[in-house]
Amino acid sequence: MLETKIEQLTKQIETLNSNFESFFNSVNNQLEVKEVKEVKEVKEVEDVKEVKDVKEKAKPKCLTRQDVRDLCMAKVRADRRNSAKIKAILSGFDAGIVEDVKEEGLQEVAKLIGAL
C-alpha cells in the first residue's frame, strides 16, 4: 500500500516538474523575445543619438563675444603674461578689446588665444 502511494506521489512530482519546466521555458522564450525587441529599440535610439552627435560635431560652433571674453579671462588668470599676448592678438585684428573684433574674426581670435 505504501509502495503504491509512493509511486503515485513520484509520478505526480515528475508531472509537476515537467509542468514547471515547460512553464519556465515558455516564460524564458517570451522574455528573450521582449529582450530582443528592447535591444533593437535601444540600438535604434543609440543610432539616432549618434546621428545627432555627428550633426552637432559637423556644425561649426558659433562663438559669441562673451565666449571669447571668457576664454581671454581664463588664459590671463592662468598666466598673467598672457594679457600682453592677447592684446597683441587683438591688435592684429584691429581691435583693442574683444567687442571690437569683427564677427568673422571671432573664430580665428578664439583659436589663437586658445593656443596660448
N, C-alpha and C positions, 0 to 999 in steps of 0.2 A: 504494500500500500504506500509506504513512504517512497519507495523507489519510483513508482509511477508519478507520484506527486512531484518529486524532484525532476523527473524527466519533463513533466508538463511545465514546470517553472523554468527549466532550462530552455525549452522551446520558446516560451514567452519572452524570456530575456533576449534570446537570439533575434526574435521578431522585433523587439523594441530596439535593439542595436542596429538592425538593418534599417528600420524606420528612421532612427536618428541619423544614421549615415546618409540616407537618401535626402533627408531634410537639410542637413548641413551642406551637402553637395549642391543642392538646388539654391540654397541661400548664397553660397560662395560664388556660384555661377552668376547670380543676379548682381552680387557685389562687384564682381570682376567687370561685368558689362557697365555698371554705373561708373566704376573707376576709369574704364577706358573712355567713356563719354566725358568724364571730368577732365581727364588728361588731355583729350582733344580740345576741350574748351579752354583749358589753361594754356595750351600751345597756341591757340588762336589769339588769346589775349596777349600772350608774350610777343607774338608776331606783330600785332597791332602796336604794341609798345615799342618794339624795335623799329618799326616804320616811322613812328612819331619821333623817336630819338634820332634816327638818321635824318629826317626832315629838319629837326631842330639844329643838328650839327651842320647841316648843309647851308642853313641860313647864316649870313654874316651877322654877327652880333652888332647891333646898333648901340654905340656908346653915346652916352649923354655927356654933357659938360660936367655934370656932377660926378659921374663915374671917373672921368679923367682927373678931376679935382681931388677926389678921394684917393686915387692912385698916387697922385703927387704928394699928398699929405702922408700917406703910408711910407713912401720912399724917403721923405725928409725925416720922419720920425725914426726910421730905421738907421739913417746915417745923415747927419746934418750937412755933410759935404755935398749931398745930392741936391741941395737947394740951388747952388750955383749951376750945376749941370742941368737942372730942369729949366732954369731961366735961360740958359744957352739954347736948349732945345726949343723953347717957346719963341725965342728971338729969331730962330731960323724959320719960323712960320709967321714972321712979322707980328708977333703978339708979345705983350708984356705979362698978361695973365691968361688963364685958360679961356675965359669968356671972349677974348679977342681972337681966338683961333677959329678959322672958318670951318664950317660943318664938314666939308670933305677932308679936312686935315686932321680931324679928331682921331681917326683910326691910327694914322701914322704917328701922331704925337703919343698916343697911348702905347703903341708898340715900342717906340724909342724909350719912353720913360719906364716901361715895364722891363726893359733890358738892363736897367741900371742895377 
